[in-house]
Structure formats: structure tokens, C-alpha cells
Amino acid sequence: MSYGSTPPYPGPPGWGGWMPPPPKPGVVPLAPLRLGDILGGAFATIGRHWKQLLGMAFTAYGLALVAIASAIAIAYTAHADRLDRVLDSDVAPGWDDVAPLVYTFGAVYVFGLFVVLVANALIYASCPAVLQDAVLGHPSTFGRVWRRSVRRVWSVLGAVLITALIVAVPLLLIGTAFVALVVTLITLSSHAGEFGWLILFGFLGAVATGPPAVWLWVKFCLAPAAAVFEGQGAIAALTRSSQLVRGDWWRIFGISLLAYIMAAVASYVVQLPFSLLNAIGPSLTDDASTSGAALTIVITSLAFGLVALLVGQALTAAFPQLVVSLLYVDRRIRGENLAPALAEAAAGPPAAH
């Protein structure tokens, strides 16, 4: 769903200086959004479309889990004899014995990392896909959200990866400075000043590149929404995000940061009871009268823990993206007068896709 610029929405004339409230067919009013509108719209979207959002999270992470488990099983089956021989040998294995295992399971690790990234990109794409209906007040289904998300997942993944590479630079420098500081403190007594230049380099690098990296992260944070709402490719979505953020960087930064903090707290609260259950699980199995009862307790604990992890991950990934996607809508309402086009679309039938 993509809307261009349209003439100003006339609305009914005011009477006695009073102006009617803007239309609100969906989760937010079709007007410039305040902080309360954005957070309330994100919560309302979760409340109305939680089945679609949780369904996307469970499907994405479930498929990722199946794919990774299958890759591990295939790798183990292919090298089971070699693995047993290496682990059971009393003699240190040579590189010729270890190399195939390193290459195979290294490839499995890379494959697993890629699968998780694709799953996260699918969740990122699903949030603006859900908002396409939520903002207009249209009903939505899992199938509609799935089709929209799958079509744009590669553009979203590309935009997210490029942004992550930009943000990784200051993190790398900060890590270098921390390691250099530890090494310097350890060796200071016998090699005074030997690693001091590393600390200076890392600190100056972090100070020099940290703020620009944060600035660039905020500048490109609307790219997933642009990729889904406007059908943009990865580079075009990053460019579009840069245009929309211009002039409103601090507001977008503050609201986005607040959303991530709220999601992290909510995820911790959701997972806390299951973490406590897992902590007392061993004592329950010790008290179990039969091995079958102990096995039941372990399986139940693992199952609930997995569900809690998925729900927590869904909250951590989905809520900030809903907020950021609503910031995208807000920026287009403010800068491109999108509200009339949204009002017209809300009055019509839902799009057939």
C-alpha cells in the first residue's frame, strides 16, 4: 500500500473557533501523532491483531528452529563415526581428523545465523504489514499478513543488515578499548604504558564514531516500514528513511529508545515466572517418585520455557517495530499530507492482498 501526496484534507469548517477531531478509523487518529497516540496505537494493534503478530512470531521462529535442527541432524549423521572417534580417542586428534568437523559445523553455525536473521526480518516485515490494516481499521488475517511479509522480507533483511553493519563499527572500537584497558591494567606493573596507546585509540575511536553511528541508525530506522508500505528495495528504503527522518531526528530517537526499553522490560516480566520454574525444576525432579514423573516435569518445564522465550522475543521484536512503523506514518502525515489518502482508503474496502 503506497500513497502519494494529496491535496489538504478539507474536513468540516470550524464553528466558533472549534475544530472537529481528526478521523480515527483504526488504531491512531489520521493527524500528526503525539507520543500517547503512537504508544497507544502500538498497544491497540497488539490488542486487536495479537493472533497475527504471535502467529508470525511462532511461525518464523518455529521454522527457523526446524531448519537449524535439521541442519545439525544432517551434519551429525554425516560425521557421526568421525565425531565418536575423535571424542573417544585417547590420542590427540590431528588436523586431518578435526578439519571436516570444523568445516561442517562451522557451516551449520553460519546457516543457523542466516536463518535467525531471516526470521527476525520476517517479524520486522510483519509489523508494518499488520499496520496496513490496523491504521485503516480494516480486518486482517494471518494469511494476508504472511503474504505481505514474505514478499518484502528480503528487502527488509537487506536494510536491517546494512544498518547493523553501520552500527557495528563503534561497537567494535568500544570492545577494542575495553580489551586494551584490561590488558593494560594487568601488565601495567611490568610493562608500563605498553598498551596505553590502544586505550587512547579505542576511546577516541568510540567517541568519534559512536554518535555518528547512533545518528545513522536512527536515520535508517524507518527503512523496514518503507520497504513494506511502499514496496521499496533495501537501498531505496534506506534512502527513503533518511528523507523522512530529516528534521525530526531527536523525536524519533527518543520515542524509539523508549519503545525498546518498554519491550525489554515486558519481555523480562513475561519470562521471569518461567525462569523461576526452570530454577526449581531440578529440585522437583529429585523429589519425583518415578523416572516418568521426573521426565514429565522436565519436558513441561522446557515447553513452557520455550513458549515464554518465543513470546518474549515476539514482544522484543514486534513492539518497537510497531512504534517505529507508526513513526513512519506520522512523518508522512506531517511531511506529505498522507492523512486524506488514508481517510479515503479507510472508507473503501480492504485491499485484496
C-alpha positions in Angstrom: 0.0 0.0 0.0 1.6 3.2 -1.1 0.2 6.7 -1.1 1.5 9.8 -2.8 1.0 13.4 -1.9 -2.6 14.6 -2.0 -4.3 18.0 -1.6 -5.0 19.1 2.0 -8.0 17.3 3.6 -10.7 19.9 4.0 -12.9 18.5 6.7 -15.9 20.3 8.0 -15.4 24.0 8.8 -14.9 25.0 12.4 -17.6 26.9 14.4 -16.8 29.5 16.9 -13.0 28.6 16.7 -13.7 24.9 17.4 -12.3 22.3 15.0 -13.6 18.8 14.9 -11.3 16.0 16.0 -9.5 14.2 13.1 -11.0 10.9 11.9 -9.8 7.8 13.6 -10.9 4.7 11.6 -8.2 2.5 13.2 -5.7 2.5 16.0 -4.5 6.1 15.5 -6.1 9.4 14.5 -5.3 10.5 11.0 -3.4 13.5 12.1 0.1 14.3 13.3 0.7 11.8 16.1 1.8 12.6 19.7 3.7 10.2 21.9 0.5 9.0 23.5 -1.0 8.3 20.1 2.0 6.3 19.0 2.3 4.2 22.1 -1.5 3.8 22.3 -1.6 2.8 18.7 1.1 0.2 19.2 -0.7 -1.3 22.2 -4.1 -1.2 20.3 -2.5 -3.0 17.4 -1.2 -5.8 19.6 -4.6 -6.0 21.3 -6.6 -6.2 18.0 -4.1 -8.2 15.9 -2.2 -10.3 18.5 -3.2 -13.5 16.7 -1.5 -12.3 13.5 1.6 -11.0 15.3 2.1 -14.0 17.6 1.3 -16.3 14.7 4.0 -14.7 12.6 6.5 -14.9 15.5 5.7 -18.6 16.2 5.8 -19.5 12.6 9.0 -17.6 11.8 11.0 -18.8 14.8 9.4 -22.3 14.6 10.5 -22.7 11.0 14.0 -21.4 12.0 14.2 -23.9 14.8 13.2 -26.8 12.5 15.7 -25.7 9.8 18.6 -25.4 12.3 17.7 -28.7 14.0 17.6 -30.4 10.6 21.0 -29.0 9.6 22.5 -30.2 12.9 21.0 -33.6 12.4 22.3 -33.9 8.8 25.8 -32.8 9.9 25.8 -35.2 12.8 24.6 -38.1 10.6 27.3 -37.4 8.0 30.1 -37.3 10.6 28.9 -39.5 13.4 31.7 -42.1 13.1 34.4 -39.4 12.8 32.9 -37.5 15.8 32.8 -40.6 18.0 36.3 -41.5 17.0 37.7 -38.0 17.8 35.9 -37.7 21.2 36.7 -41.2 22.3 40.3 -41.3 21.2 43.0 -41.2 23.9 45.4 -39.6 21.5 45.1 -36.0 20.5 43.4 -36.0 17.0 45.2 -34.5 14.1 44.0 -31.7 11.9 43.0 -34.1 9.2 40.5 -35.7 11.6 39.2 -32.4 13.0 39.1 -30.3 9.9 35.9 -31.9 8.3 34.1 -31.4 11.7 35.2 -27.8 11.9 34.2 -27.0 8.4 30.8 -28.8 8.6 29.7 -27.5 11.9 31.1 -24.1 11.1 28.8 -24.1 8.0 25.9 -25.2 10.2 26.6 -22.2 12.5 26.7 -19.8 9.6 23.5 -21.3 8.2 21.8 -21.0 11.6 22.8 -17.4 11.9 21.4 -16.7 8.5 18.1 -18.5 9.3 17.7 -16.5 12.5 18.3 -13.2 10.6 15.7 -14.2 8.1 13.2 -15.0 10.9 13.8 -11.6 12.5 13.4 -9.9 9.2 10.1 -11.7 8.7 9.0 -10.3 12.1 10.1 -6.8 11.2 8.2 -7.0 8.0 5.1 -8.3 9.7 4.7 -5.2 11.9 4.1 -2.7 9.1 2.1 -5.4 7.2 -0.3 -5.6 10.2 -0.4 -1.8 10.5 -1.6 -1.5 6.9 -4.9 -2.8 8.1 -4.8 -1.5 11.7 -4.4 2.1 10.8 -7.3 1.9 8.4 -9.5 0.0 10.8 -9.8 -2.9 8.3 -9.9 -6.6 9.4 -6.8 -8.6 8.9 -5.9 -12.3 8.7 -2.8 -14.3 9.2 -2.7 -15.2 5.5 -2.8 -11.6 4.4 0.0 -10.6 6.8 2.1 -13.6 5.8 1.8 -12.9 2.1 2.7 -9.2 2.6 5.7 -10.1 4.9 7.1 -12.8 2.7 7.0 -10.6 -0.4 9.1 -7.9 1.4 11.3 -10.0 3.7 14.4 -9.8 1.5 14.2 -6.0 1.2 13.8 -5.7 5.0 16.6 -8.1 5.6 18.9 -6.1 3.3 18.0 -2.9 5.0 18.5 -4.3 8.5 21.9 -5.9 7.7 23.2 -2.7 6.1 22.1 -0.7 9.2 23.6 -3.3 11.5 27.0 -3.1 9.7 27.0 0.6 10.2 26.2 0.3 13.9 28.8 -2.5 14.4 31.7 -0.1 13.7 31.6 1.8 17.1 30.8 -1.4 19.0 34.0 -2.9 17.6 36.0 0.1 18.7 34.4 0.1 22.1 35.2 -3.6 22.5 38.8 -3.0 21.5 39.1 -0.2 24.0 37.8 -2.4 26.8 40.1 -5.3 26.0 43.1 -2.9 25.8 42.1 -1.4 29.2 42.0 -4.9 30.8 45.4 -5.9 29.3 46.9 -2.6 30.3 45.8 -2.9 33.9 47.2 -6.5 34.1 50.6 -5.6 32.6 51.0 -2.1 34.0 53.4 -3.1 36.7 55.9 -4.8 34.4 55.2 -3.1 31.0 54.1 0.4 32.0 52.5 2.2 29.1 53.0 -0.6 26.6 49.3 -0.8 25.7 48.3 2.7 26.7 48.1 3.8 23.0 45.5 1.1 22.4 43.2 2.6 25.1 43.7 6.1 23.6 42.9 4.8 20.1 39.9 2.8 21.2 38.5 5.7 23.3 39.0 8.3 20.6 37.6 5.9 18.0 34.5 5.3 20.1 34.0 9.0 20.8 34.5 9.9 17.2 32.3 7.1 15.6 29.8 6.3 18.3 27.5 9.3 18.0 27.6 9.2 14.1 26.7 5.5 14.2 23.7 6.2 16.5 22.7 9.1 14.3 22.9 6.8 11.2 20.9 4.0 13.0 18.1 6.5 13.7 18.3 7.9 10.2 17.8 4.4 8.7 15.3 3.0 11.3 12.3 3.7 9.1 13.6 1.6 6.3 11.7 -1.7 7.1 8.4 0.3 7.2 9.3 2.0 3.9 10.2 -1.4 2.3 6.8 -2.8 3.2 4.5 0.2 2.9 6.0 1.4 -0.4 7.4 -1.8 -1.8 10.9 -0.3 -1.8 14.1 -2.3 -2.2 16.8 -2.3 0.5 18.8 0.7 -0.7 15.8 2.7 -1.8 14.2 2.0 1.6 17.3 3.3 3.4 17.2 6.5 1.2 13.5 6.9 1.9 14.0 6.6 5.6 16.8 9.2 5.5 14.4 11.6 3.8 11.6 11.0 6.3 13.8 11.3 9.4 15.3 14.6 8.3 14.3 17.4 10.7 12.8 15.1 13.4 15.8 13.1 14.5 15.7 13.7 18.2 12.0 12.9 18.5 12.3 9.7 16.6 15.4 8.7 18.6 13.7 9.4 21.9 10.4 7.5 21.1 12.3 4.6 19.6 14.6 4.2 22.6 11.6 4.4 24.9 9.9 1.6 22.9 12.9 -0.7 23.1 13.2 -0.1 26.8 9.5 -0.9 27.3 9.7 -4.0 25.2 12.8 -5.3 27.1 11.0 -4.8 30.5 7.9 -6.5 29.2 9.9 -9.4 27.8 11.7 -9.8 31.2 8.4 -9.8 33.1 6.9 -12.4 30.8 9.9 -14.7 31.1 10.5 -14.3 34.8 7.9 -16.8 36.1 9.2 -19.5 33.7 12.8 -18.7 34.6 11.8 -19.4 38.3 10.1 -22.6 37.2 13.2 -23.7 35.4 15.3 -22.9 38.5 13.2 -25.1 40.8 12.8 -27.8 38.2 15.8 -29.8 39.3 14.5 -30.0 42.9 11.1 -31.1 41.7 12.7 -33.9 39.6 14.7 -35.0 42.6 11.5 -35.3 44.6 9.6 -37.1 41.8 8.8 -40.7 42.8 9.3 -42.2 39.4 11.5 -41.5 36.4 8.4 -41.0 34.3 7.2 -38.2 36.6 10.6 -36.6 36.5 10.7 -36.7 32.7 7.2 -35.2 32.6 8.4 -32.3 34.8 11.4 -31.7 32.7 9.5 -31.7 29.4 6.8 -29.5 30.8 9.4 -27.0 32.1 11.2 -26.9 28.8 8.0 -26.5 26.8 6.8 -23.6 28.9 10.2 -22.1 28.8 10.3 -22.3 25.0 6.8 -20.6 24.8 7.9 -17.9 27.2 11.1 -17.3 25.1 9.1 -17.1 21.9 6.5 -14.7 23.5 9.3 -12.6 25.0 11.2 -12.5 21.7 8.0 -11.5 19.9 7.4 -8.6 22.3 11.1 -7.5 22.0 11.0 -7.6 18.2 7.4 -6.6 17.5 6.5 -3.7 19.8 9.5 -1.4 18.9 8.8 -2.1 15.2 5.2 -1.2 15.6 6.2 2.1 17.2 8.8 2.8 14.5 6.3 2.0 11.8 3.8 4.4 13.4 6.6 7.0 13.4 6.9 6.3 9.6 3.1 7.0 9.3 3.5 10.1 11.4 6.3 11.5 9.3 4.3 11.0 6.1 1.3 12.7 7.6 3.3 15.6 8.7 5.5 16.0 5.7 3.5 14.6 2.8 -0.2 15.2 3.9 -0.9 11.4 3.9 -4.0 11.8 6.1 -6.5 12.4 3.3 -5.3 9.4 1.4 -5.5 7.2 4.5 -9.1 8.5 5.2 -10.1 7.7 1.6 -8.6 4.2 1.9 -10.2 3.6 5.2 -13.6 4.4 3.8 -13.2 1.9 1.0 -13.0 -1.9 1.0 -9.8 -3.6 2.2 -7.1 -4.2 -0.4 -7.3 -7.7 -1.9 -3.8 -8.8 -1.0 
